[in-house]
Structure formats: structure tokens, C-alpha cells
Amino acid sequence: MSTFNDRFTGKLEELPPVIVEAPDDRDTGQAVPSETSQSGRLYVGKKPLSAPEQADDPERLNTGKEIITMEVRGGLFTNWTSVMVEQLVTKPFPTFQFECTEEADIPLRWDALQFVPGDIVRVYVGGVPAVFGYIVERHVGFDAKNHGVRLIGCGDTVDLTNSSVPIDKLDGHDGKSWSQLARDLMSHLGIKLKETGAVDNKPFENIQIQPGQRIMEALEQYARMRNIVIGSNAHGGLLAIGEHSASPSGELVEGVNILRANAVVRDQNVYKKIFVIGQNNGSNKAYGDSQNKQIATEDGTSSRNRHQVIPADLADDMHGIRRRAMMEKVFTEGSFIEAQVTVQGWFKDNNQSNDVWKAGEYYTVTSPMLIMNGMVLGCAGCKYEQSDGGSTTTLSLVDPIHMNGQLNYREAVEATLRQEREREAAERAKNAGGG
């Protein structure tokens, strides 16, 4: 796959070297003069430095817990003045934004800049891989004393939202499952698919894609008929979320680790009954009302007798109609509650743990002010920020069904009790050591 770097930095032998700061212990794969390696600088511009590659489990960096690192063109860059990295497990792609003052001399040519739109990037939060994608915007401002740069980027799956299905991939998909369809439509972009939970891969008898249709639009259309939530993965690639157990892996407690919080409960999109109606293509073996008058029902939690009737997105059998009704319940019931909870730092247990707060996990929330007493919510989004005010993580919490999570109350209670015992044991050990 041709990249921006291939097109603009592949043959720059005539350019004078551009010097940028980077750690001296990073293996760039480039033959650089010995004096530059001793000074901790890398020469950029004569040859393209290696770009990070998508990996299922990239290695962590041995950095401090308060450092956000950008890996680009074979170098590791830190010391940003302002940083925002956002994981979005139920959205097509994550985002990031970096701001800094670029002290290196401004090169004479555009294609020799340190960071340019199209550069492949991996972002690390406290050494933990958080986003894999591209720089999509570069903003530059300057005055007599300063030269400021703002970099905006997205996960690699952003290409699915603004790229049409290739003409040679419009046909030939009949009989494929959703996962097979997704891998086929994404293959030319080099985007991988990761599945979590019980992803429904019952094949579709007929698959039709319209000319000019965006890849993500086509994937979402067929995902709705299999109750598959589409999201993004911190390591790069598309995430398919099927039904799974919503077991909490951390606690958010008012007065302990919650810095600030707000929550909203709304019932505009919650219904008593959800109906999906549809029809399938008839045949000699299947015809009549069983194909022309399909209907599936799901119960909602509204206290008012409100009904939601949805026409099916496409022709499918009764299995698809029932799964579409379940998907509509995910959309509606999942919108009932939303909370924004901010904690100090990026790591759990007040930065004592080696695990960061992350999108896709479930947490127990205890907050009298939010009227939540041990409520288990899913983390649909996780925003890591750093500025002069310090490092914070803001978690976007939703009802587990929004993430296709099925709450297992027994596991939730056991996890809460186990965490309570661990906390009490740690307190006793602390008191014993102090005595």
C-alpha cells in the first residue's frame, strides 16, 4: 500500500539533512554518522525512516506513567505542551491531538517536515499502546518568538468512513458472513478485523452493495442485521463486538478516585415494545406470508406504552429480522444513561496499577451524588489528556447493553467483594507496617 511517506520522502537524496530531537537508544534502521548518534539526534530527509506497523499486541515502552509518546518515522517524540488521546470502542475510529513548540529549523521544502498529514503513527499513553493511525491535519502558527504546531490524527479505520467500496468489490459477496464481508472490503486498505464476544457469523443469502457506497456504511448496514456493534481497536483495525459478559475490572468511587463527574439519564429513546418488520426474497421453497410478513419483537424498559416500529434494512430471513430487533434495543436502551467521570492520571488504583483505564472495559461506579451505588457501566470512550494542569482520564460510561454487554450480576458482586477484601487487606498491611 502506497503511503504518504512513500510518495513524498522516498527519493530525497538531494535534500540537506533535517535534524530533529529523538531518543538515542531507538533503533531507526538508518545508517547515521557516529557523531549524530552520540548527540542523540537523528537525520531525517535523505531516506524514509521506518514507520510503525499494525500489530495485534505491540510492545509497551519503558517510559514513565506521565509521558505520552508519538512514534512516527522511526522516532519517538515526547515533551508535548498539550495532549488529547481518545479511544472510542463503539465508534469507527479513535482520535488524537498534540500541540508543541517546534524548535528545529524550518526546512526549505514541505516534504522534509518532521510531521506531515499521512504519516503513520502509534501513540503510547504511559508506555501503553493507545492508538494506531495517521496524522490527518497539521496546523502551524508563529510569531516573532514562537513556532507552534498542532497535530490532529485518527485511527487507521478512519479510511473506512470516507472511502467507497472499490468497483471490483461490488459483487460476489452472496453467501458470506459479516466478518468475511468486512475482511474482503477492508483488505485493500490493510485494515484488520478483531472480533470480541459472540459475533453472529450466519451467512447472508444475498449481499448487495451500491456503487459509491462508503465501506463503513455497507458494513454497518449488514452489521445491524446480526446485532454486531462496530468499534475501533487501540492497536489498530476494526472491532466487531458481539454479545459478551459485562464483568467489571475496576472501581470508580466518589471521594476516592473520582476527580469530577456528571451524568444524565434520559428516556426519549426508550420504548415499551420494539418491532422490526421485513420481507425476504421468495423462492419455490419459501414463499407467502412467511416471507412477506416478517415481524420480530423485543421488550423495552419504558414505563410508558411507547412503541418503536423499524423497517428492516434489507431482505433477510427471520434470523436476521430477530437480530435487527435486538440491535434496535442496543441503540435505544443503551442511550438511557451516560456519565462522564474524570480521574487523576491514566492508570488504575490512583496510578499504582500497571493497567490504564481503557475503553471496552466495565467499571463499578459508586457515587451518592450521581445516585449510583455499585452500578456497573461500560466504558465506551476513554480520553487521556495532559496539560499544565496535569494528567487526567475522562471515561464516557454507558449502560452495558450499549456495548453489547450482558451484565452478569453474580460476577459483578463477586468482583466487588474481591476488590473490597483486597482493599481491606492493603489497609491492614499499611497499619501493621506503621505500627
Phi and psi in degrees as a GROMACS rama.xvg file:
@    title "Ramachandran Plot"
@    xaxis  label "Phi"
@    yaxis  label "Psi"
@TYPE xy
-73.0576  131.742  SER-2
-111.92  168.856  THR-3
-58.505  -41.2041  PHE-4
-63.6819  -37.2033  ASN-5
-62.6308  -39.9598  ASP-6
-76.5072  -32.0989  ARG-7
-109.787  -17.0153  PHE-8
-128.047  11.0663  THR-9
-70.2059  -34.3811  GLY-10
-134.391  86.4696  LYS-11
-128.328  40.1593  LEU-12
-61.0099  -27.7499  GLU-13
-82.2895  -10.1797  GLU-14
-76.3419  142.834  LEU-15
-69.5936  150.13  PRO-16
-65.9376  143.741  PRO-17
-107.982  129.603  VAL-18
-99.4137  128.917  ILE-19
-131.977  152.245  VAL-20
-72.6526  142.122  GLU-21
-165.591  154.288  ALA-22
-59.942  141.826  PRO-23
-81.7394  -6.67802  ASP-24
-98.4812  12.6495  ASP-25
-91.4785  127.274  ARG-26
-82.0636  109.057  ASP-27
-93.4132  -9.84721  THR-28
77.2229  8.26585  GLY-29
-108.068  145.745  GLN-30
-85.2267  104.667  ALA-31
-114.767  151.866  VAL-32
-59.1754  148.92  PRO-33
-61.3268  -34.2934  SER-34
-68.0603  -26.5625  GLU-35
-76.4588  -36.2398  THR-36
-67.0189  -32.2417  SER-37
-69.989  -31.5382  GLN-38
-84.396  -6.3156  SER-39
77.2709  24.6827  GLY-40
-117.308  152.657  ARG-41
-115.873  141.766  LEU-42
-91.774  124.149  TYR-43
-119.788  142.368  VAL-44
127.173  -33.6973  GLY-45
-81.2172  -36.8908  LYS-46
-138.513  147.18  LYS-47
-69.6437  127.974  PRO-48
-75.852  156.827  LEU-49
-65.4692  136.843  SER-50
-94.3247  151.811  ALA-51
-63.2647  150.605  PRO-52
-116.326  150.948  GLU-53
-66.9775  135.121  GLN-54
-142.378  146.55  ALA-55
-66.6638  -31.666  ASP-56
-145.725  74.5034  ASP-57
-64.9197  151.972  PRO-58
-69.8761  148.889  GLU-59
-78.8185  153.621  ARG-60
-92.975  147.515  LEU-61
-88.6759  70.8103  ASN-62
-117.617  173.733  THR-63
-71.9121  164.525  GLY-64
-76.6363  -3.88914  LYS-65
-112.399  18.0474  GLU-66
-117.749  127.077  ILE-67
-103.213  128.736  ILE-68
-119.806  138.543  THR-69
-110.646  123.958  MET-70
-99.042  119.974  GLU-71
-153.819  136.385  VAL-72
53.4598  36.386  ARG-73
80.8876  2.5458  GLY-74
-117.172  157.692  GLY-75
-110.927  126.453  LEU-76
-121.85  131.76  PHE-77
-131.47  -155.537  THR-78
57.6909  41.726  ASN-79
-80.241  146.344  TRP-80
-80.9183  -26.8043  THR-81
-153.173  136.74  SER-82
-139.248  141.134  VAL-83
-140.285  121.346  MET-84
-126.094  125.172  VAL-85
-126.217  118.203  GLU-86
-88.9763  139.564  GLN-87
-136.208  97.1721  LEU-88
-76.2591  -20.8871  VAL-89
-107.894  13.9824  THR-90
-118.028  159.872  LYS-91
-62.9668  -28.3807  PRO-92
-155.439  148.43  PHE-93
-82.0328  171.052  PRO-94
-136.808  161.66  THR-95
-152.06  156.701  PHE-96
-146.813  127.48  GLN-97
-121.587  140.879  PHE-98
-129.612  140.791  GLU-99
-160.501  171.812  CYS-100
-106.179  115.261  THR-101
-85.7871  112.595  GLU-102
-91.5774  -14.0723  GLU-103
-66.8738  153.507  ALA-104
-59.8861  139.079  ASP-105
-72.5513  123.796  ILE-106
-67.5962  159.681  PRO-107
-79.3489  -16.0574  LEU-108
-124.459  142.58  ARG-109
-56.0887  -39.99  TRP-110
-77.076  2.6328  ASP-111
-107.89  10.8898  ALA-112
-64.3804  154.581  LEU-113
-65.2486  -46.7947  GLN-114
-126.767  129.727  PHE-115
-138.095  150.762  VAL-116
-54.2065  133.742  PRO-117
104.148  -16.2572  GLY-118
-61.8878  136.083  ASP-119
-79.7362  134.192  ILE-120
-134.827  143.038  VAL-121
-122.549  131.948  ARG-122
-108.104  132.853  VAL-123
-114.353  132.917  TYR-124
-108.31  109.071  VAL-125
60.665  29.1716  GLY-126
89.6377  -8.94829  GLY-127
-94.3564  126.474  VAL-128
-57.5742  129.124  PRO-129
-122.851  -35.0028  ALA-130
-145.968  141.232  VAL-131
-126.788  121.592  PHE-132
-176.275  -138.873  GLY-133
-133.691  150.885  TYR-134
-76.5696  127.806  ILE-135
-112.711  -19.8246  VAL-136
-142.313  143.362  GLU-137
-129.105  120.898  ARG-138
-110.376  134.13  HIS-139
-128.102  136.322  VAL-140
-141.072  151.984  GLY-141
-152.831  159.763  PHE-142
-138.474  -162.018  ASP-143
-65.8315  -24.3681  ALA-144
-116.235  -20.1669  LYS-145
-129.443  153.331  ASN-146
-133.262  98.9422  HIS-147
-97.3879  145.409  GLY-148
-131.366  134.373  VAL-149
-121.149  126.904  ARG-150
-112.479  129.508  LEU-151
-119.652  133.823  ILE-152
-142.507  169.074  GLY-153
-138.393  160.758  CYS-154
-64.2405  161.211  GLY-155
-61.9423  -22.4385  ASP-156
-74.119  -4.02679  THR-157
-58.8592  -28.8299  VAL-158
-64.132  -22.1902  ASP-159
-72.2773  -24.1809  LEU-160
-86.4078  -18.7057  THR-161
-127.416  16.539  ASN-162
-116.079  134.41  SER-163
-79.4886  156.559  SER-164
-64.7071  127.954  VAL-165
-56.8739  147.675  PRO-166
-57.9732  -37.316  ILE-167
-76.8591  0.341222  ASP-168
-115.965  16.0603  LYS-169
-74.7836  -27.9954  LEU-170
-120.497  174.282  ASP-171
83.9959  24.8829  GLY-172
-109.733  -0.996912  HIS-173
-57.1383  136.606  ASP-174
86.7102  1.1106  GLY-175
-88.6711  152.706  LYS-176
-82.2349  172.245  SER-177
-62.9133  -42.2315  TRP-178
-64.1106  -39.9311  SER-179
-64.3989  -41.1797  GLN-180
-62.572  -44.8534  LEU-181
-61.9424  -46.5119  ALA-182
-62.8963  -36.7805  ARG-183
-68.3704  -45.8754  ASP-184
-70.1496  -22.3872  LEU-185
-99.4403  -9.26071  MET-186
-60.7243  -38.4263  SER-187
-70.8546  -15.7445  HIS-188
-93.852  -5.67049  LEU-189
72.6251  20.6073  GLY-190
-94.9295  130.699  ILE-191
-95.0312  164.346  LYS-192
-117.487  131.924  LEU-193
-118.206  134.633  LYS-194
-110.736  139.672  GLU-195
-136.387  143.531  THR-196
78.5341  -168.387  GLY-197
-89.0043  81.6994  ALA-198
-72.5857  126.387  VAL-199
-77.6178  111.199  ASP-200
-113.757  33.6028  ASN-201
-65.672  127.697  LYS-202
-63.5228  150.533  PRO-203
-91.253  134.901  PHE-204
-66.4383  -43.0095  GLU-205
-130.435  135.613  ASN-206
-128.98  123.652  ILE-207
-123.811  128.382  GLN-208
-119.774  130.584  ILE-209
-83.6802  143.682  GLN-210
-57.8219  134.648  PRO-211
85.9999  -6.2895  GLY-212
-68.3013  134.862  GLN-213
-67.3895  149.116  ARG-214
-61.3093  -45.684  ILE-215
-65.1708  -36.3599  MET-216
-60.8515  -43.4568  GLU-217
-66.275  -42.6895  ALA-218
-65.8673  -40.1452  LEU-219
-66.1959  -37.0117  GLU-220
-60.6958  -44.2891  GLN-221
-82.9016  -25.3591  TYR-222
-65.807  -35.7716  ALA-223
-61.7674  -29.4076  ARG-224
-82.259  1.72879  MET-225
-129.765  12.1643  ARG-226
53.4639  49.1851  ASN-227
-110.884  122.721  ILE-228
-86.6909  127.424  VAL-229
-97.2685  131.345  ILE-230
-144.07  -164.403  GLY-231
-125.226  158.941  SER-232
-115.178  137.953  ASN-233
-60.3346  -27.0017  ALA-234
-92.0728  4.36003  HIS-235
101.735  152.965  GLY-236
96.0545  169.568  GLY-237
-89.1001  145.801  LEU-238
-115.237  125.731  LEU-239
-105.162  120.654  ALA-240
-110.591  115.163  ILE-241
-98.3575  -177.532  GLY-242
-60.9474  138.439  GLU-243
-155.737  164.917  HIS-244
-75.9534  131.946  SER-245
-95.3634  85.3169  ALA-246
-102.518  125.659  SER-247
-67.7962  144.024  PRO-248
-126.714  20.3647  SER-249
-178.039  167.634  GLY-250
-123.981  141.966  GLU-251
-121.687  114.96  LEU-252
-126.356  127.873  VAL-253
-61.529  131.985  GLU-254
84.5197  -4.89991  GLY-255
-114.647  -62.7784  VAL-256
-129.894  -1.97488  ASN-257
-83.5555  118.285  ILE-258
-80.5776  -46.6874  LEU-259
-158.045  159.875  ARG-260
-160.594  155.542  ALA-261
-149.991  153.293  ASN-262
-145.317  152.189  ALA-263
-134.514  137.265  VAL-264
-118.324  125.641  VAL-265
-136.813  148.285  ARG-266
-124.996  15.9065  ASP-267
-61.3438  -30.446  GLN-268
-110.985  19.2895  ASN-269
-104.276  135.145  VAL-270
-126.524  160.805  TYR-271
-80.1756  -39.8996  LYS-272
-134.954  140.201  LYS-273
-120.831  125.35  ILE-274
-119.138  138.288  PHE-275
-123.167  126.794  VAL-276
-116.807  147.836  ILE-277
-165.014  -177.645  GLY-278
-149.863  152.607  GLN-279
-113.102  165.071  ASN-280
-70.9161  127.723  ASN-281
-76.5089  161.759  GLY-282
-152.641  179.222  SER-283
-65.9384  -24.6554  ASN-284
-94.667  -25.2302  LYS-285
-134.807  117.886  ALA-286
-158.294  174.52  TYR-287
82.8189  -156.345  GLY-288
-60.6279  -30.3919  ASP-289
-63.9214  -23.7716  SER-290
-102.756  -29.6886  GLN-291
-95.7446  -17.6382  ASN-292
-128.799  59.4614  LYS-293
-81.0065  140.591  GLN-294
-152.742  136.191  ILE-295
-130.938  148.833  ALA-296
-130.252  141.299  THR-297
-131.374  141.808  GLU-298
-86.2554  136.731  ASP-299
-104.596  -172.641  GLY-300
-112.752  7.40292  THR-301
-64.031  141.07  SER-302
-79.9552  -11.5625  SER-303
-105.095  153.047  ARG-304
-82.1387  62.2957  ASN-305
-96.8049  134.793  ARG-306
-113.552  145.846  HIS-307
-122.911  121.47  GLN-308
-116.34  123.78  VAL-309
-124.097  123.889  ILE-310
-70.5797  140.263  PRO-311
-62.2181  147.804  ALA-312
-69.5892  -26.3325  ASP-313
-159.885  169.581  LEU-314
-72.5293  129.184  ALA-315
-156.898  170.73  ASP-316
-79.4243  -177.41  ASP-317
-65.0819  -27.7369  MET-318
-60.1854  -45.6005  HIS-319
-66.8646  -36.6278  GLY-320
-64.7687  -42.8037  ILE-321
-65.3008  -40.3672  ARG-322
-67.6614  -32.5538  ARG-323
-66.8887  -36.3208  ARG-324
-64.7969  -40.2321  ALA-325
-64.3375  -37.8289  MET-326
-64.1882  -39.7363  MET-327
-64.6712  -33.962  GLU-328
-67.0389  -37.4409  LYS-329
-59.9009  -44.2821  VAL-330
-63.7125  -47.6063  PHE-331
-79.5231  -52.6089  THR-332
-66.1844  -30.8  GLU-333
-69.9785  -13.6987  GLY-334
-91.8095  0.766293  SER-335
-66.3582  -41.0085  PHE-336
-134.341  140.598  ILE-337
-145.91  131.65  GLU-338
-131.015  142.884  ALA-339
-113.008  114.221  GLN-340
-120.643  126.295  VAL-341
-110.12  133.175  THR-342
-123.19  160.474  VAL-343
-79.989  135.994  GLN-344
78.8567  -177.267  GLY-345
-114.044  -9.73556  TRP-346
-108.71  150.683  PHE-347
-67.9581  169.314  LYS-348
54.7556  48.6933  ASP-349
53.4844  43.5999  ASN-350
71.9676  10.1702  ASN-351
-85.4931  -24.3465  GLN-352
-80.764  162.673  SER-353
-95.2014  3.21782  ASN-354
-105.073  129.228  ASP-355
-81.1433  155.815  VAL-356
-63.7467  137.408  TRP-357
-146.349  150.056  LYS-358
-67.5576  142.859  ALA-359
102.575  -12.1686  GLY-360
-97.0089  171.287  GLU-361
-120.128  141.724  TYR-362
-133.037  148.387  TYR-363
-88.5887  125.965  THR-364
-110.394  124.016  VAL-365
-123.065  107.574  THR-366
-153.469  105.06  SER-367
-57.9657  -35.7262  PRO-368
-64.5955  -33.1219  MET-369
-90.7793  1.69393  LEU-370
57.0873  46.4198  ILE-371
-127.424  119.575  MET-372
-121.308  87.8316  ASN-373
75.4231  24.2839  GLY-374
-73.5361  134.299  MET-375
-92.2319  121.902  VAL-376
-126.334  154.972  LEU-377
-94.5454  143.882  GLY-378
-92.7189  98.1414  CYS-379
-79.8325  -25.72  ALA-380
-147.126  149.366  GLY-381
-138.551  116.042  CYS-382
-110.017  115.659  LYS-383
-96.6415  128.147  TYR-384
-132.315  152.092  GLU-385
-149.589  131.776  GLN-386
-154.404  -164.88  SER-387
-61.7724  -23.628  ASP-388
-80.6699  -3.03578  GLY-389
111.772  -167.396  GLY-390
-108.16  132.18  SER-391
-138.694  159.339  THR-392
-125.582  127.218  THR-393
-110.572  120.908  THR-394
-102.064  127.89  LEU-395
-92.6125  109.213  SER-396
-106.733  138.531  LEU-397
-137.617  169.12  VAL-398
-59.2937  136.309  ASP-399
-52.5389  -30.8303  PRO-400
-63.9666  -24.8195  ILE-401
-60.357  -27.519  HIS-402
-105.321  18.0402  MET-403
65.0961  22.7167  ASN-404
-86.9431  134.878  GLY-405
-105.707  112.131  GLN-406
-68.5294  123.483  LEU-407
-101.272  100.07  ASN-408
-64.3407  -33.8018  TYR-409
-64.6728  -46.4406  ARG-410
-63.8092  -37.009  GLU-411
-65.1072  -44.8308  ALA-412
-64.9466  -44.1192  VAL-413
-61.7258  -40.8593  GLU-414
-65.346  -40.5367  ALA-415
-64.233  -44.2627  THR-416
-64.4075  -39.3271  LEU-417
-64.6115  -42.3255  ARG-418
-65.1628  -36.9162  GLN-419
-65.4608  -41.5345  GLU-420
-64.6038  -41.282  ARG-421
-63.8292  -38.9492  GLU-422
-67.0303  -42.2485  ARG-423
-64.9583  -39.0706  GLU-424
-64.3509  -41.4937  ALA-425
-64.7089  -37.4204  ALA-426
-66.3525  -40.8997  GLU-427
-64.957  -41.0448  ARG-428
-64.7699  -36.6175  ALA-429
-66.5956  -43.2591  LYS-430
-66.4644  -39.634  ASN-431
-64.613  -39.5827  ALA-432
-67.4493  -35.8751  GLY-433
-72.2654  -29.8527  GLY-434
